[in-house]
Amino acid sequence: MLDEIAEEIRKCRRCDLWKTRKNTVPGEGNENAEVMFIGEAPGRKEDETGKPFVGAAGDVLNEMLDGIELKREDVFITSVLKCRPPNNRNPRPDEIAACSLFLEEQMRTIKPRVICTLGNVATAYLLRRFGMKPQPISRIHGKPINIDTLDLHFTLIPMYHPAAVIYNAGMRNALVNDFKTLKKVIYRRTR
Ligand code: SF4
């Protein structure tokens, strides 16, 4: 099923980003993942390789996953947009609206128990999607929110985007602590 979604993404021309992409970046990981990470959009390296979170931000994410003994192959990693915005500009609302059906299909297929949103864009999308007012990531990072709808039941944990913490020791420490919170939530929900 995830393969079918990825194939649809590869053919997608729902917004203009298909014109400038080298590759689509549907996401990768485990179809039965308990934890899903959602970033903002592919960057240059992701566009070149078709893989999510490679390059410097990917190194940070890998380090954080190692820190709580989670493997990339056990989680699912994707982003709100599946094609790179030129020059890494912020995703536009019309692009998010056009692309969100793929993320929705991925969430409904995987049915993760925990979703970690990485950065403001993904966090604002999920909060709005589930009827909450977006708040700055600096205010709500690391604070778990339980979401229960007809077809999705998960704990949302907003986090800083790994790219944002590369040159900021304070934010990096916050991300380390938020991963510790993730570990506690996973442990609590699997006991
Ligand atoms: S960003 Fe999403 S909606 Fe736009 S072309 Fe790529 S896959 Fe399609």
Boltz pocket constraint, residues with backbone or C-beta under 6 A from the ligand:
constraints:
  - pocket:
      binder: B
      contacts: [[A, 9], [A, 12], [A, 13], [A, 14], [A, 15], [A, 16], [A, 17], [A, 18], [A, 24], [A, 80], [A, 81], [A, 82], [A, 83], [A, 95], [A, 98], [A, 99]]
      max_distance: 6.0
